[in-house]
Amino acid sequence: MISMMLIAAMVAFVCACLLAWFGCIHQARAAADLAAIAGADALNSGGDACAAAGEAASKNHGTLTACHVDSNGIQFVVRTTVMVDAAPRVVFGPDHFSHTSEAGNI
């Protein structure tokens, strides 16, 4: 009986970790999308795309790890990569999740 309870507890813990990590993945995607959009908006307004992207990522609980602007003077694309720390952190799990998004006027 005790072994069955331990197995059930372990399965519940793994399922809870997986659900939390899916939430972290969604958070990384949303933060990267919003950072790319903020960067594209700033660039369109004549501002610094990467600074705006970094601020947007940080407001959405992420860290901007890469920002690249492709522009030919008329058309542009802002490509951002945002990292979000994994929660909960366990020995066998990931430390962080990242996602890359792009936005622009192409």
C-alpha positions in Angstrom: 0.0 0.0 0.0 2.8 2.4 0.9 4.6 1.7 -2.4 1.4 2.5 -4.4 1.1 5.8 -2.5 4.7 6.6 -3.3 4.2 5.8 -6.9 1.0 7.9 -7.1 2.8 10.8 -5.4 5.7 10.6 -7.8 3.4 10.6 -10.8 1.5 13.6 -9.4 4.7 15.5 -8.9 5.9 14.8 -12.4 2.5 15.9 -13.8 2.6 19.1 -11.8 6.1 19.8 -13.0 5.1 19.2 -16.6 2.1 21.5 -16.3 4.2 24.3 -14.7 6.8 23.9 -17.5 4.1 24.2 -20.2 3.1 27.5 -18.5 6.7 28.6 -18.7 6.9 27.8 -22.4 3.7 29.8 -23.0 5.2 32.7 -21.0 8.4 32.6 -23.0 6.5 32.7 -26.3 4.3 35.5 -25.2 7.2 37.6 -23.9 9.2 37.0 -27.1 6.2 38.0 -29.3 5.5 41.1 -27.3 9.2 42.0 -27.3 9.4 41.7 -31.1 6.3 43.8 -31.5 7.6 46.5 -29.1 10.9 46.5 -31.0 9.2 46.8 -34.4 7.0 49.6 -33.1 10.0 51.5 -31.6 12.0 51.1 -34.9 9.0 52.3 -36.9 8.9 55.4 -34.6 12.6 56.0 -35.0 13.6 54.6 -31.6 15.9 51.9 -30.5 14.3 48.5 -31.3 16.5 46.4 -29.0 16.0 48.7 -26.0 12.3 48.6 -26.4 12.3 44.9 -26.9 14.4 44.4 -23.7 12.0 46.5 -21.7 9.0 44.6 -23.0 10.6 41.3 -22.3 11.5 42.3 -18.7 7.9 43.6 -18.1 6.7 40.2 -19.1 9.0 38.3 -16.7 11.5 37.3 -19.4 15.1 38.2 -20.3 16.0 39.4 -23.8 19.0 37.2 -24.9 19.2 38.2 -28.5 17.9 41.1 -30.7 18.6 41.5 -34.4 17.3 44.1 -36.8 17.2 43.5 -40.5 16.4 46.7 -42.4 16.8 48.0 -45.9 15.6 51.5 -45.0 11.9 50.8 -46.0 11.2 47.3 -44.8 12.4 45.8 -41.5 12.2 42.8 -39.3 13.0 42.7 -35.6 14.0 39.2 -34.3 14.1 38.7 -30.6 14.9 35.7 -28.4 13.6 35.7 -24.8 14.5 33.4 -22.0 12.2 32.6 -19.0 13.4 30.7 -15.9 11.9 27.3 -15.4 9.7 26.9 -12.3 9.9 24.6 -10.5 13.6 23.8 -10.8 14.3 20.2 -10.2 17.5 18.1 -10.8 16.1 16.3 -13.9 14.4 19.3 -15.4 15.3 22.3 -17.6 16.8 25.5 -16.2 15.0 27.8 -18.6 12.9 28.0 -21.7 13.5 30.3 -24.6 11.6 31.4 -27.7 12.4 33.4 -30.8 9.9 35.7 -32.5 10.0 38.3 -35.2 7.9 41.3 -36.2 8.2 44.0 -38.8 6.5 45.7 -41.7 7.4 43.2 -44.5 
